[in-house]
Amino acid sequence: MEPTSMEGVRASDAEATRLRAELAIAAAGIGTFDWDLRTGRLSWDTRLIEMFGYEPATFEQTIEAFNVRLHPDDLPRVTDALQHTIATQGEFEADYRVVRPDGETRWVSARGKAFGGPEGGAQRLIGVAYDVTAQVAGEARVSRVLEAMPAGFYSLDVEWRFTHVNATAERLLGQARDELLGRLIWDAFPAAVNSVFEDSYRQAVATGEPVAFDAYYPAPLNGWYELRAWPTPDGLSVYFLEVTERRHAQEMAERAARRLALLARVSAELASTLDVQAATARLPRIVVPSLADYCILTVIDDDGQPRDVGSWHVDPARRAVLERYAEVRLDAMPMTAPVGRALHADEAVTFAGDDVLRLLPPGRAHDLLAVLAPESEVALPLRARGRTLGLLTLFFDVGHAPSPEDVAVAQDVADRAGLAWDNARLFGQQQQMAETLQRSMLTDPPEPDHAEIVVRYQPAVEAARVGGDWYDAFLQPNGATMLVIGDVVGHDTAAAAAMGQVRSLLRGIAAYSDAGPAEVLRGLDSAMAVLQIDTLATAAVARFEQTADERRRGVTRMVWANAGHLPPLALNPDGSVAVLADWKADLLLGVDAATERAESVVTLDRGATVLLYTDGLIERRDADLDAGLDRLRTHLAELAGLPLQQLCDELITRLVDGRPEDDVALVAVRLHPQDRPRPPEAGPNRVPSVVPSDPTVP
């Protein structure tokens, strides 16, 4: 290709490039300017002339024509920026307002650069400008919204400097925006460094994902804040609220819920067991650490002496020290000590740990308290029915002073423990009195010739330890042995009282009349009607008789009658077990005094054992009496080789495991062979002097 052709192509490319630039500028609405600093001529294109409200024919092409259209408030700033650009031959950048002849104000953003010549110094300033009124208006609307927000807002640039702070943020942060704008956030708020604030902000910028968190900022702000931060192309924007009051209210609600849960746990602990004393002694484990760092529980014994019964420390390593201190402190404590005062104050007493340490004489208690080193203590009385039954002493380490709310809750705990303890004491007294009364009515059995009699009584675990079950064993005037088992309807002191009456009537009738079992029950029914003993009862009466011939043959007759009771069981010498009757017993006592009573007779080999029992031995909530009777027969056969005392104990253990659902009474007789000496386990042969020692002799 010829050179002229190459030059033509290059000229064509340059023209195309220029044309594309002009088209791009025109599409963007950008105007251009060229200021010749040597001649002062300021050249604007048509778009820029229109932007400033001039006509091409009237524009004077001078810097003065530019200054005339500038807003007066922006003129000094823009003039300084132009002079700085010319002096440094640098870049020009400014946003300013233009006031057009019709009074309309427009925002213009200008960018340019100064160029020097061979002589030195700037000779031209070339640049562009474009209308940004819509953008500024939008930003103004956003700014107004941010200013009107009830929440704090600030923005940070990529260097972590404040670029915007709204009015609410000024108030919440305690600093004016003029003091914050342009400052590093880490300098303005140094406590944010290496905290959740810095970690969260940097995480948002690094991941490009917004973060939300609650955090506490210390003094001078001394408050809790809820923050939302999201990254932007220019840096980070942060929206925040002060939530100190809400946080305090939430903490108060949580503390109240914890206190209620604590009181509920204390009540459940005291109500879940009959052993209230043991449950009360465990209270320190519930109180610590909710209300104190460690705790000692003291109760006053029946003799009026205080005794520490429980302790607990939040630090497992110091629990042994606290236990040793609780073992010795009361003996070493003078009466003038705060604990002594608290026992008589009937209200909480607060004192310093040093007060007690100074009062303790040298010794173990003093040394152990010095190791524990409580800063303060609160002693709260265990109150019930106008009496102080003990103390709940709370100990607090340095920096853990109790609040009035905690003391009030602790006093509530102490009062509940005191009432439970007093109830247990009263119940124990009543229980002991009732049980003593009942056991006084359940007398020891006689020890007739070659007959070993064993009796057992165990009250229900859920009852008042007294009820209507009874056993009896005695000799009639003719020397016959009489066994009785009975059950008055009911499981309370009224049933026990009725049982005492019925039992006494029965043994009185039998002991005086020499009557057989059926006649004894008929006489009892009649006596109950005459004496208006309004109760129902079941009973089985068995009499063991023997003639001289039966003695020689080694057998004994058992004559018995049943008023609605369970049938007796016989354990034969060969280990087999027999139920001595079916379930068709006669009518209960107290229903019809005129009812006829029948007797049954069975001949037993010597060496046999007969068992009479109440339904508490075999009754279960999850099974019927037939299943219970089968269990009893099975266990009785398995235990056949045991001595009678051990057999009865083992039966109760296997069938009720020490926790009967109903009262358990039983009476058993073992008929030892009479052709050999009375065995030692049967005990001595003791009978009343008014009955024959050998019933076979008239």
Disulfide bonds with the S-S distance in Angstrom:
none
